[in-house]
Amino acid sequence: MKKYFLLPILIALTGVLSAQQATQAKKIVADKIAAVVGDRIITYSDIKNTIADYARQGAEIPEHAECLILDQAVLSKVLMQQAEKDSLPVTDEEVESDLDLRVREFVRMYGTEKAVEELAGKSIYQIKEDARESVKEKKLAEAMQRKIVENIKITPAEVKVFFDRIPKDSLPFYESELEVGQIVIYPQASRDLEKYVIDELNHYKQLIESKTSTFEQMAKLHSEDPGSKDRGGEYQISRKDKSWDPSFVAAAFRLKEGEISSVVKTKFGYHIIQMVQRNGDEAVIRHILRTPPITDEETNAAISHLDSVRAKIIAGTLNFNQAALKYSQDEQAKFAGPFFMGRAGSTYVTIDELDKEVVALLGKIKVGEISQPANFTDDQRGKKGVRIIYLKSRSEPHRMNLKDDYNKIAQLALEEKKAKAMDKWLTSK
């Protein structure tokens, strides 16, 4: 794609970033204007801060990152200003929602708002205010970009022309790709073991309320939640954050500060929750999680159940998708389907994107076959499960070609066509 800051738009560059200037980094400069777009400026510190953010997130920093980020920043401001002229709708509520989402992501990453504030060296309010303008700009730019390319389509003839332009010695080589689905059942613990865990949690609550121990101490000793155990069970939660289990959130927000809940059941197991501090729809809580152990009896019952499901699929009574929708307890199957998703967001995955247990099961079946039920541990939920694996398709390693890779080629051709439309639009400005 073209370097947009070289296009004839209203930009005044007062400094040029290049690889050669990296050698002059020893010079200390408080800040300089890197570009002016209309009445908006882009400073060197904006670029440096963006690179620092990428680095903190673990992203790979490309060569000449400063130039690339300057290009993106200029393009973003051009799109944003046109969006304002066209009165494209981006409300304050949308910006606030985006800011809240970002804060919640940081809180989930670091545990509490206090930890985020200590890391940032500023309050949550300041973090949001500092990011507000850039978030609104980003949303306006995205809205304008969608408007420019929303009606662009690609035809089969255009896909073929695009493919034929690629030099034969430059065609990418694709590893074998698979479509793999699963149906999951989580064995249900016996009532006796559930009662044992509930009694244990009630005992912890009595010890805490009698001042024999603190909630933090009991969480560090007994909680089975690895994400909060070392922090004494502490989390920052929000009623607006839909990633939390609804039963957990509802129980937490019924508590007064310092109060401890009765035992709460969620998809993760059983909890007691303490309200530490509350501010409207935001709260700091502590919890202790216990999961009832699963015995061989419950595991064998789940295996038997999946055996019968497998038999129905093989007999043609149900197809795999129907069986997954009806029987699978995997949350993804209910919303996104029963197939593993690859990095590109499609149902085609390479072998390195699958866990070792799945790979081992695939080694025992052919395309179109379903594995025998097998035990596994769900690391996200911290629970033991049983599953069957379906190998729908497997491609052979190959060079890109229209027969095997039409959808990928069509997407590349569409992106190129959109990029040209963007170039044309920018040139006209």
Buried (B, 14 or more C-beta within 10 A) or exposed (E): EEEBBEBEBEBEBEBEBEEEEEEEEEEEEEEEBBBBBBEBBBBBBBBEEBBEEBEEEEEEEEEBBBBBBBBBBBBBBBBBBBBBEEEBEBEEEBBEEBBBEBBBEBBBEBBBBBBBBEEBEBEBEEBBEEBBEBBBBBBBBBBBBEBBBEEEEBEEEBBBEBBEEEEEEEBEEBEEBBBBBBBBBBBEBBEEBBEBBBEBBEEBBEBBEEEEBBBBBBBBEBBBBEEBBEBBBBBBBBBEBEEBBEEBBEBBBEBEEEEBBEBBBBEBBBBBBBBBBBEEEBBBBBBBBBBBEBBEEBBEBBBEBBEEBBEBBEEEEBEBBEBBBEBBBBEBBEEEBBBBBBEEEBBBBEBEBBEEBBBEBBEEBEEEEBBEBBBBEBEEBBBBBBBBBBBBEBBEEBEBEEEBBBEBBBBBBBBBBBEBBBBEBBEEE
